[in-house]
Amino acid sequence: MAHGKLNQAYFFGTEGMGYYSGEGNGAGLMAETMKVNWGLEIDHHIVLNMRTFRDVVDALGGIEVYNPAPVYSFQQPNTPKFNVGGYFFGGQEALMYARYRAPHNSVDRLDRHAIIMKGLFKQIFSLSTIPKIPELIGLYKGNVLTDMHLAELSQFLCLAAQTDFEDVQFGRIPKDSLYIPDWVGFVWLEKEPGSIEAFLHDFQEGNWSE
């Protein structure tokens, strides 16, 4: 048994790497890693590459987001790429907003991922977009990795469209559960053994809140 970065599970599970023989390739090994380490059951997965992500946002007509803090890049650390405020992003802008890493670690970037997901969810399930869902699924099905059949995806999207947007929550492992160094490239570690498992257990039981 070896220890390593959690996101490497996806890399090692990629087809052709030769480390994983189960279903789902990278996503399958990532799900198995979460289950073995923390007992978290992943029901299904949907994986988009960056090009498809950008194209989906454009196909939806763009998304609305609110950026709560200035966003910088490593190349221009003193000039914000995005200031605080509301934005309407096309696909390329949404992709860059999601990818910028500064300041020194990716914690804030994870928060921006949640902001992007909220904007996507809200736009996908708006009244103007719902009739386009079957067309969008057909358009991108060759560029999306998922363990869900087309009929299951359609059913899932129709059910999700009936969900109150205010009831949908996006989040991440709390900062106080992690040791996060203040320099680039260091692996984050769990501060107290069992804290992440307890957090994920509460999440699965529906006891988690932002």
C-alpha positions in Angstrom: 0.0 0.0 0.0 1.3 3.5 -0.9 0.2 7.0 0.1 -0.2 9.8 -2.4 -2.3 12.8 -3.5 -6.0 12.1 -3.7 -6.4 13.5 -7.2 -3.8 11.1 -8.4 -6.3 8.3 -8.1 -8.0 9.6 -11.2 -4.7 9.7 -13.1 -3.7 6.2 -12.1 -7.2 4.9 -13.1 -7.0 6.4 -16.6 -7.3 3.8 -19.4 -3.9 2.6 -20.5 -2.1 3.3 -17.2 -2.4 -0.3 -16.1 -3.1 0.3 -12.4 -6.9 -0.3 -12.3 -9.0 -3.0 -13.8 -12.4 -2.0 -12.4 -15.2 -0.1 -14.1 -15.2 3.7 -14.7 -11.4 4.1 -15.4 -10.2 7.3 -13.6 -13.6 8.2 -12.1 -14.1 4.6 -11.0 -10.8 4.5 -9.1 -11.5 7.9 -7.6 -14.8 6.6 -6.3 -13.2 3.5 -5.0 -10.5 5.5 -3.3 -13.1 7.6 -1.5 -15.0 4.5 -0.4 -11.9 2.7 0.9 -10.6 5.7 2.8 -13.7 7.4 4.1 -16.7 5.1 3.4 -18.2 7.6 1.0 -20.4 5.9 -1.6 -20.4 7.6 -5.0 -23.6 6.7 -6.9 -22.7 8.0 -10.3 -20.2 10.2 -12.1 -20.1 12.7 -15.0 -16.8 13.9 -16.3 -16.3 16.8 -18.7 -13.1 17.8 -20.3 -12.2 21.5 -20.4 -13.2 22.0 -24.0 -16.6 20.4 -23.5 -17.1 22.4 -20.3 -16.5 25.6 -22.3 -18.8 24.6 -25.1 -21.6 23.6 -22.7 -21.5 27.0 -21.1 -21.7 28.7 -24.5 -24.5 26.4 -25.6 -26.5 27.4 -22.5 -26.0 31.1 -23.5 -23.6 31.8 -20.6 -24.0 31.8 -16.8 -24.4 34.4 -14.1 -22.1 34.3 -11.1 -21.2 36.5 -8.1 -17.5 36.7 -7.4 -16.9 37.3 -3.6 -13.2 38.2 -3.6 -10.6 39.4 -6.1 -9.1 36.6 -8.3 -5.4 36.7 -9.3 -3.1 34.7 -11.5 0.5 33.6 -10.7 1.6 35.6 -13.8 0.0 38.9 -12.6 -0.2 38.6 -8.8 -0.9 42.3 -8.3 -3.6 42.9 -10.9 -7.0 41.2 -10.3 -8.3 39.1 -13.2 -11.8 39.4 -11.6 -12.9 42.0 -9.1 -15.6 41.5 -6.5 -19.1 41.7 -8.2 -21.5 40.0 -10.5 -20.5 38.6 -13.9 -22.1 37.0 -16.9 -19.6 34.5 -18.2 -19.3 32.9 -21.6 -17.5 29.5 -21.8 -13.9 30.7 -22.0 -14.4 33.2 -19.2 -16.0 30.6 -17.0 -13.2 28.2 -17.7 -10.5 30.7 -16.8 -12.4 31.8 -13.6 -12.5 28.1 -12.6 -8.8 27.5 -13.3 -7.0 30.4 -11.7 -5.2 29.2 -8.6 -3.8 32.3 -6.9 -3.3 33.0 -4.0 -0.9 30.3 -3.0 -3.1 27.2 -2.9 -6.3 25.8 -4.5 -8.7 26.2 -1.6 -10.2 29.4 -3.1 -10.3 27.8 -6.5 -12.5 25.0 -5.0 -14.9 27.7 -3.8 -14.9 29.1 -7.3 -15.8 25.7 -8.7 -18.8 25.7 -6.5 -19.8 29.2 -7.7 -19.5 28.0 -11.3 -21.6 24.9 -10.5 -24.3 27.1 -9.0 -24.4 29.2 -12.1 -24.6 26.2 -14.3 -27.3 24.6 -12.3 -29.4 27.7 -12.3 -29.0 28.2 -16.0 -29.6 24.6 -17.0 -32.8 24.3 -15.1 -34.2 27.7 -16.1 -37.6 27.5 -17.9 -35.9 28.6 -21.2 -33.3 25.8 -21.1 -35.3 22.7 -19.9 -36.8 22.1 -23.4 -33.2 22.0 -24.8 -31.9 19.4 -22.4 -32.4 16.3 -24.7 -30.6 18.2 -27.6 -27.7 19.2 -25.3 -27.3 15.6 -24.1 -27.3 14.3 -27.6 -24.8 17.0 -28.7 -22.2 16.3 -26.0 -22.7 12.6 -25.3 -19.6 11.6 -27.2 -17.5 14.1 -25.1 -18.8 13.2 -21.7 -17.6 10.3 -19.5 -20.4 8.9 -17.3 -21.7 5.6 -15.9 -25.3 6.8 -16.6 -27.2 5.7 -19.6 -28.8 8.4 -21.8 -32.3 7.5 -20.4 -31.0 7.8 -16.9 -29.4 11.1 -17.6 -32.7 12.4 -19.1 -34.6 11.2 -16.0 -32.0 12.7 -13.6 -32.2 16.1 -15.4 -36.0 16.2 -15.4 -36.1 15.4 -11.7 -33.4 18.0 -10.9 -35.4 20.6 -12.8 -38.2 20.1 -10.2 -35.8 20.8 -7.3 -35.9 24.2 -5.6 -32.5 25.8 -6.4 -32.3 27.2 -2.8 -32.3 23.6 -1.5 -29.1 22.7 -3.5 -25.9 23.1 -1.6 -22.3 23.2 -2.9 -19.3 22.9 -0.6 -15.9 21.3 0.3 -14.0 19.9 3.2 -13.8 22.6 5.8 -10.4 24.5 6.0 -10.1 23.7 9.7 -10.0 20.0 8.9 -6.9 20.4 6.8 -3.3 21.4 7.3 -2.7 23.8 4.4 0.9 25.2 4.0 1.4 28.7 2.8 3.7 27.7 -0.1 3.0 26.4 -3.6 2.8 22.7 -4.4 2.6 21.2 -1.0 0.1 18.4 -0.3 -2.7 19.2 2.1 -3.0 16.8 5.1 -5.7 15.9 7.5 -5.1 17.7 10.8 -7.0 15.2 13.0 -7.4 11.5 12.0 -11.0 10.8 11.4 -12.2 14.4 10.9 -12.8 14.1 7.2 -14.5 10.8 7.6 -16.8 12.3 10.2 -17.6 15.3 7.9 -18.4 13.0 5.0 -20.6 10.8 7.2 -22.6 13.9 8.2 -22.8 14.9 4.6 -24.3 11.5 3.6 -26.7 11.6 6.5 -28.0 15.0 5.4 -26.6 16.8 8.5 -24.1 19.0 6.7 -24.7 22.7 6.0 -22.7 25.5 4.5 
